[in-house]
Amino acid sequence: MADITRRLGWRHLRGAPTAHVRHHRSGKLVHDGPGLSFWFRSLSAALSEVPVDDRELAMTFHARTVDFQDVTVQATVTYRISDPAVAAARLDFSVDPDTGVWRSAPLEQLGTLLTETAQQHALDVLARTSLSSALVDGVTAVRERVAAGLAAEPRLPSTGIEIVAVRVVALRPEPEVERALRTPAREQIQQEADRATYERRAVAVERERTIAENELASKIELARREEQLVEQRGTNTRREAEESAAADKVRAEAEASRSVRLAEAEAARAVKLAEAEASKQVRLGDAEAQRTERLAQAEAARTVRLAEAEATRSVQLARAEAEAAREVGEARAQAQAAWLRVHGDVDVATLHALTGTRLAENLPHIDSVTISPDVLTGLLSRLGGGERE
């Protein structure tokens, strides 16, 4: 759309590079070309604006195949106006001099023309094609037929229209038919998927069997290697034991040799110590003997002195005791003589009584005395015999 501004009764038009503007004044062409900019008066000016850029026309229509199945065609036609003067003469591209807006809808007219022309050729080719062929090769066939039909259409060049490209986006049947057509393919795909699943399972089973065989072989190999390892460990253990025994033997021999050397050194040291101790003991013995001899001599001298003193004391005690015994004997003799003189004139019965009294005084203490009849009889007999005498 052209950009029109107002200035003091004048109008200024500024067109786009992709818009071809034609300015007529009083029936004469004043300005003609794309991207123009000029002043004009609205009361005497007739303006036309024809787009010269490429335009896309999307169309959707229904068709029927030879087997009476409805299909939907989605296509796009790219076109452009190659002769703006012819197009402006054949179609109403006039614009309002005040607003720059088209007075009619020329692009819609072009769209209707192109859509009906393309639809006519598409319907013609699909009416002689089955549904399955249309779904397989219909897109290419419809595109080629529509492109050829639009290129051969005489009205388009006479209107100044050039077809740039034709594209058929999709060709689809009705949803129910499409689902019905998809079913065999879907079943086939499902069968292929099931077969692939079965094959995958078979391959998986075969691989599992192979894995199991490999695991079994690995276990057998591991068992064999374990056996070899056990044998090698036994060999190593025996070798270690032999080496340890040899090492122990060497250590024992070294220890024995060391012990022998230590014993010899200890013996030599002991001999030296014994000799030193013996020498010391000899010296100590000599000193002790001398000391003992001196002590013995001193003790002998002391003993002699003590013996002499004891002998002197014993002699003196013996003399005193002899003198006391003599005096005691003389006193006892005198007392006995006096006693005898006193009892010389006493009768026998009195003597017997005195004798019993003395005997009773010198006897030990007796708590009780048991006199049997025989003893009493003998005693009485003896007492009676004495009296008779």
C-alpha positions as CSV (number, residue, x, y, z in Angstrom):
1,M,0.0,0.0,0.0
2,A,1.3,3.4,-1.0
3,D,2.1,6.0,1.6
4,I,0.1,9.2,0.9
5,T,0.4,12.4,2.9
6,R,-1.4,15.7,2.6
7,R,0.1,19.2,2.2
8,L,-2.0,22.3,1.5
9,G,-4.4,20.6,-1.0
10,W,-1.6,18.6,-2.5
11,R,-0.9,14.9,-2.0
12,H,2.5,13.2,-1.9
13,L,2.8,9.5,-2.8
14,R,5.7,7.4,-1.8
15,G,5.7,3.9,-3.3
16,A,7.5,0.7,-2.3
17,P,10.2,-0.9,-4.4
18,T,8.0,-3.9,-5.0
19,A,4.9,-1.8,-6.1
20,H,4.5,-0.5,-9.6
21,V,2.6,2.8,-9.6
22,R,0.8,4.3,-12.6
23,H,-0.3,8.0,-12.4
24,H,-2.7,9.3,-14.9
25,R,-3.8,12.9,-15.1
26,S,-6.5,14.1,-17.4
27,G,-6.2,10.7,-19.2
28,K,-2.5,11.0,-19.7
29,L,0.1,8.8,-18.1
30,V,2.3,11.0,-16.0
31,H,4.3,8.6,-13.7
32,D,4.9,4.9,-14.4
33,G,7.2,2.6,-12.5
34,P,8.1,0.9,-9.2
35,G,9.3,2.8,-6.1
36,L,8.1,6.3,-7.3
37,S,7.7,9.3,-5.2
38,F,5.8,12.4,-6.4
39,W,3.2,15.2,-5.7
40,F,-0.2,15.2,-7.2
41,R,-3.7,16.6,-6.9
42,S,-6.3,14.2,-5.8
43,L,-9.1,15.7,-7.9
44,S,-7.3,15.3,-11.2
45,A,-5.2,12.2,-10.5
46,A,-5.9,8.5,-11.2
47,L,-3.6,6.2,-9.4
48,S,-3.0,2.4,-9.8
49,E,-0.6,0.3,-7.6
50,V,0.4,-3.1,-9.0
51,P,2.5,-5.4,-6.8
52,V,5.4,-6.9,-8.7
53,D,6.9,-9.2,-6.0
54,D,6.5,-13.0,-5.9
55,R,3.3,-14.0,-4.1
56,E,2.3,-17.3,-2.6
57,L,-1.2,-18.6,-3.1
58,A,-2.2,-21.5,-0.9
59,M,-5.2,-23.5,-2.0
60,T,-7.1,-26.5,-0.6
61,F,-9.8,-28.3,-2.6
62,H,-11.5,-31.7,-2.8
63,A,-11.4,-34.1,-5.8
64,R,-12.7,-37.6,-6.6
65,T,-10.7,-40.5,-7.9
66,V,-11.8,-43.0,-10.5
67,D,-13.0,-45.4,-7.7
68,F,-15.2,-42.6,-6.3
69,Q,-13.0,-41.8,-3.3
70,D,-12.8,-38.2,-2.1
71,V,-9.3,-36.8,-1.6
72,T,-8.1,-33.5,-0.3
73,V,-5.4,-31.6,-2.3
74,Q,-3.2,-29.1,-0.6
75,A,-1.1,-27.0,-3.1
76,T,0.7,-23.7,-3.3
77,V,1.2,-21.6,-6.4
78,T,3.9,-19.0,-6.6
79,Y,3.2,-16.2,-9.1
80,R,4.1,-12.6,-9.9
81,I,2.7,-9.8,-12.2
82,S,5.2,-9.5,-15.0
83,D,3.4,-6.8,-17.0
84,P,1.9,-4.3,-14.6
85,A,0.5,-2.1,-17.4
86,V,-1.5,-5.1,-18.8
87,A,-2.6,-6.2,-15.3
88,A,-3.7,-2.6,-14.4
89,A,-5.7,-2.5,-17.6
90,R,-7.3,-5.9,-17.1
91,L,-7.9,-5.7,-13.3
92,D,-8.8,-2.9,-11.0
93,F,-5.6,-1.9,-9.2
94,S,-6.8,1.7,-8.6
95,V,-6.1,3.2,-5.2
96,D,-7.8,6.0,-3.2
97,P,-5.8,9.2,-3.7
98,D,-6.5,10.1,-0.1
99,T,-5.7,6.9,1.7
100,G,-3.7,4.8,-0.8
101,V,-6.0,1.8,-0.3
102,W,-7.2,-0.3,-3.2
103,R,-10.7,0.5,-4.2
104,S,-11.5,-3.2,-5.0
105,A,-9.8,-6.6,-4.3
106,P,-7.7,-7.3,-7.3
107,L,-5.5,-9.9,-5.5
108,E,-8.6,-11.9,-4.6
109,Q,-9.6,-12.0,-8.2
110,L,-6.2,-13.2,-9.1
111,G,-6.4,-15.9,-6.4
112,T,-9.8,-17.0,-7.6
113,L,-8.6,-17.3,-11.1
114,L,-5.5,-19.3,-10.2
115,T,-7.3,-21.5,-7.8
116,E,-10.1,-22.4,-10.2
117,T,-7.6,-23.0,-13.0
118,A,-5.3,-25.2,-10.9
119,Q,-8.3,-27.1,-9.4
120,Q,-9.7,-27.8,-13.0
121,H,-6.4,-29.5,-14.0
122,A,-6.1,-31.4,-10.7
123,L,-9.6,-32.7,-10.9
124,D,-9.1,-33.8,-14.5
125,V,-6.0,-35.9,-13.6
126,L,-7.4,-37.4,-10.4
127,A,-10.7,-38.4,-12.0
128,R,-8.7,-40.9,-14.2
129,T,-6.5,-42.2,-11.3
130,S,-7.4,-44.7,-8.6
131,L,-7.0,-43.9,-4.9
132,S,-4.0,-46.2,-4.4
133,S,-2.2,-44.7,-7.4
134,A,-3.2,-41.2,-6.4
135,L,-1.7,-41.8,-2.9
136,V,1.4,-43.2,-4.4
137,D,2.1,-41.0,-7.5
138,G,-0.7,-38.5,-7.2
139,V,1.4,-35.6,-5.8
140,T,3.9,-35.7,-8.7
141,A,1.2,-36.2,-11.3
142,V,-1.0,-33.4,-9.9
143,R,2.0,-31.0,-9.7
144,E,3.1,-31.6,-13.2
145,R,-0.4,-31.4,-14.6
146,V,-1.2,-28.2,-12.7
147,A,2.1,-26.6,-13.7
148,A,1.5,-27.6,-17.4
149,G,-2.1,-26.4,-17.3
150,L,-1.2,-23.0,-15.7
151,A,1.6,-22.5,-18.2
152,A,-0.7,-23.3,-21.1
153,E,-3.6,-21.2,-19.8
154,P,-3.9,-18.2,-22.3
155,R,-5.7,-15.9,-19.9
156,L,-2.8,-15.6,-17.5
157,P,-0.3,-14.0,-20.0
158,S,-3.0,-11.8,-21.3
159,T,-3.6,-10.6,-17.7
160,G,0.1,-10.0,-17.2
161,I,0.6,-12.9,-14.7
162,E,3.6,-15.3,-14.7
163,I,3.6,-18.6,-12.8
164,V,6.9,-19.1,-10.9
165,A,6.4,-22.5,-9.2
166,V,3.7,-25.0,-8.3
167,R,4.0,-27.2,-5.2
168,V,1.6,-29.9,-4.1
169,V,2.0,-30.2,-0.4
170,A,-0.3,-33.2,0.4
171,L,-2.9,-35.4,-1.1
172,R,-5.0,-37.1,1.6
173,P,-8.1,-39.3,1.5
174,E,-10.9,-39.1,4.1
175,P,-10.0,-40.0,7.7
176,E,-11.9,-43.3,7.6
177,V,-10.4,-44.4,4.3
178,E,-7.0,-43.3,5.5
179,R,-7.3,-45.4,8.6
180,A,-8.5,-48.3,6.5
181,L,-5.6,-47.9,4.2
182,R,-3.2,-47.6,7.1
183,T,-4.4,-50.9,8.6
184,P,-2.7,-53.3,6.2
185,A,0.5,-51.3,6.3
186,R,0.2,-51.1,10.1
187,E,-0.4,-54.8,10.3
188,Q,2.6,-55.5,8.1
189,I,4.7,-53.2,10.1
190,Q,3.5,-54.9,13.3
191,Q,4.3,-58.2,11.7
192,E,7.7,-57.0,10.8
193,A,8.1,-55.6,14.3
194,D,6.9,-59.0,15.8
195,R,9.3,-60.9,13.5
196,A,12.1,-58.5,14.4
197,T,11.1,-59.0,18.1
198,Y,11.2,-62.8,17.7
199,E,14.4,-62.7,15.8
200,R,15.8,-60.4,18.4
201,R,14.6,-62.8,21.1
202,A,16.1,-65.7,19.2
203,V,19.4,-63.8,18.8
204,A,19.2,-62.9,22.5
205,V,18.6,-66.6,23.4
206,E,21.4,-67.6,21.2
207,R,23.7,-65.0,22.7
208,E,22.6,-66.0,26.2
209,R,23.5,-69.6,25.3
210,T,26.8,-68.5,23.9
211,I,27.3,-66.4,27.0
212,A,26.4,-69.4,29.2
213,E,28.8,-71.6,27.2
214,N,31.5,-68.9,27.5
215,E,30.8,-68.6,31.3
216,L,31.0,-72.4,31.6
217,A,34.2,-72.5,29.6
218,S,35.5,-69.6,31.7
219,K,34.6,-71.5,34.9
220,I,36.3,-74.6,33.6
221,E,39.4,-72.6,32.7
222,L,39.2,-70.8,36.1
223,A,39.0,-74.2,37.8
224,R,41.9,-75.5,35.8
225,R,43.9,-72.4,36.6
226,E,42.8,-72.6,40.2
227,E,44.2,-76.1,40.3
228,Q,47.4,-74.9,38.7
229,L,47.5,-72.1,41.2
230,V,47.0,-74.5,44.1
231,E,49.8,-76.7,42.8
232,Q,52.0,-73.7,42.3
233,R,51.1,-72.5,45.8
234,G,52.0,-75.9,47.2
235,T,55.3,-75.9,45.3
236,N,55.9,-72.4,46.5
237,T,55.0,-73.4,50.0
238,R,57.4,-76.4,49.9
239,R,60.1,-74.2,48.4
240,E,59.5,-71.6,51.1
241,A,59.6,-74.3,53.8
242,E,62.8,-75.7,52.4
243,E,64.3,-72.3,52.1
244,S,63.1,-71.4,55.6
245,A,64.5,-74.7,56.9
246,A,67.8,-74.0,55.2
247,A,67.8,-70.5,56.6
248,D,66.9,-71.8,60.0
249,K,69.7,-74.3,59.7
250,V,72.1,-71.6,58.8
251,R,70.8,-69.4,61.6
252,A,71.0,-72.3,64.0
253,E,74.6,-73.0,62.9
254,A,75.5,-69.4,63.2
255,E,73.8,-69.2,66.6
256,A,75.5,-72.4,67.7
257,S,78.9,-71.0,66.5
258,R,78.1,-67.8,68.2
259,S,77.0,-69.6,71.3
260,V,80.2,-71.7,71.2
261,R,82.3,-68.5,70.8
262,L,80.4,-66.8,73.6
263,A,80.7,-69.9,75.8
264,E,84.4,-70.1,75.1
265,A,84.8,-66.4,75.8
266,E,82.6,-66.8,78.9
267,A,84.7,-69.8,80.0
268,A,87.9,-67.9,79.5
269,R,86.4,-65.0,81.3
270,A,85.2,-67.4,84.1
271,V,88.6,-69.0,84.3
272,K,90.2,-65.6,84.5
273,L,87.6,-64.6,87.1
274,A,88.1,-67.9,89.0
275,E,91.9,-67.4,88.9
276,A,91.4,-63.9,90.1
277,E,88.9,-65.0,92.7
278,A,91.2,-67.9,93.8
279,S,94.1,-65.5,94.1
280,K,91.9,-63.2,96.0
281,Q,90.6,-66.1,98.2
282,V,94.2,-67.2,98.8
283,R,95.1,-63.7,99.8
284,L,91.9,-63.5,101.9
285,G,92.6,-67.0,103.3
286,D,96.1,-66.0,104.3
287,A,94.9,-62.8,105.8
288,E,92.1,-64.7,107.6
289,A,94.5,-67.4,108.8
290,Q,96.8,-64.8,110.1
291,R,93.8,-63.0,111.7
292,T,92.5,-66.3,113.0
293,E,95.9,-67.3,114.4
294,R,96.2,-63.9,116.1
295,L,92.6,-64.3,117.5
296,A,93.4,-67.9,118.5
297,Q,96.5,-66.8,120.3
298,A,94.6,-64.0,122.0
299,E,91.7,-66.3,122.9
300,A,94.2,-68.9,124.2
301,A,95.9,-66.4,126.3
302,R,92.5,-65.1,127.5
303,T,91.3,-68.7,128.1
304,V,94.5,-69.5,130.1
305,R,93.9,-66.4,132.2
306,L,90.3,-67.3,132.7
307,A,91.2,-70.9,133.5
308,E,93.8,-69.8,136.0
309,A,91.3,-67.4,137.5
310,E,88.6,-70.1,137.6
311,A,91.0,-72.6,139.0
312,T,91.9,-70.1,141.7
313,R,88.3,-69.4,142.4
314,S,87.4,-73.1,142.4
315,V,90.2,-73.9,144.9
316,Q,89.0,-71.1,147.1
317,L,85.4,-72.3,146.8
318,A,86.4,-75.9,147.5
319,R,88.4,-74.8,150.5
320,A,85.4,-72.7,151.8
321,E,83.0,-75.5,151.1
322,A,85.3,-78.0,152.8
323,E,85.6,-75.7,155.7
324,A,81.8,-75.2,155.9
325,A,81.2,-78.9,155.5
326,R,83.6,-79.6,158.2
327,E,81.9,-77.1,160.4
328,V,78.4,-78.4,159.5
329,G,79.5,-82.0,160.1
330,E,80.9,-81.1,163.5
331,A,77.7,-79.3,164.3
332,R,75.6,-82.2,163.2
333,A,77.8,-84.6,165.1
334,Q,77.4,-82.5,168.1
335,A,73.6,-82.2,167.6
336,Q,73.4,-86.0,167.0
337,A,75.4,-86.7,170.1
338,A,73.2,-84.4,172.1
339,W,70.1,-86.0,170.6
340,L,71.4,-89.4,171.4
341,R,72.2,-88.3,174.9
342,V,68.7,-86.9,175.2
343,H,67.0,-90.1,173.9
344,G,69.3,-92.5,175.5
345,D,67.2,-92.7,178.6
346,V,63.8,-92.8,176.8
347,D,61.9,-96.1,176.5
348,V,61.3,-97.9,173.3
349,A,57.7,-96.9,172.8
350,T,58.6,-93.2,173.0
351,L,61.3,-93.8,170.4
352,H,58.9,-95.5,168.2
353,A,56.5,-92.6,168.5
354,L,59.2,-90.1,167.7
355,T,60.3,-92.2,164.8
356,G,56.7,-92.2,163.4
357,T,56.5,-88.5,163.9
358,R,59.7,-87.9,162.0
359,L,58.6,-90.3,159.3
360,A,55.3,-88.5,159.0
361,E,57.1,-85.2,158.8
362,N,59.3,-86.4,155.9
363,L,56.6,-88.2,154.0
364,P,55.0,-86.5,151.0
365,H,51.4,-85.1,151.2
366,I,48.8,-87.9,151.1
367,D,45.1,-87.1,150.6
368,S,43.8,-90.5,151.6
369,V,45.2,-93.9,152.7
370,T,43.4,-97.2,152.2
371,I,44.5,-99.9,154.6
372,S,43.4,-103.4,153.8
373,P,42.6,-106.0,156.4
374,D,45.8,-108.0,155.7
375,V,48.0,-105.0,156.1
376,L,46.2,-104.0,159.3
377,T,46.4,-107.5,160.7
378,G,50.1,-107.8,160.0
379,L,50.7,-104.3,161.5
380,L,48.7,-105.2,164.6
381,S,50.5,-108.5,164.9
382,R,53.8,-106.8,164.7
383,L,52.8,-104.2,167.2
384,G,51.5,-106.9,169.6
385,G,54.7,-108.9,169.2
386,G,56.7,-105.8,170.1
387,E,54.8,-105.2,173.2
388,R,55.4,-108.7,174.2
389,E,59.1,-108.3,173.9
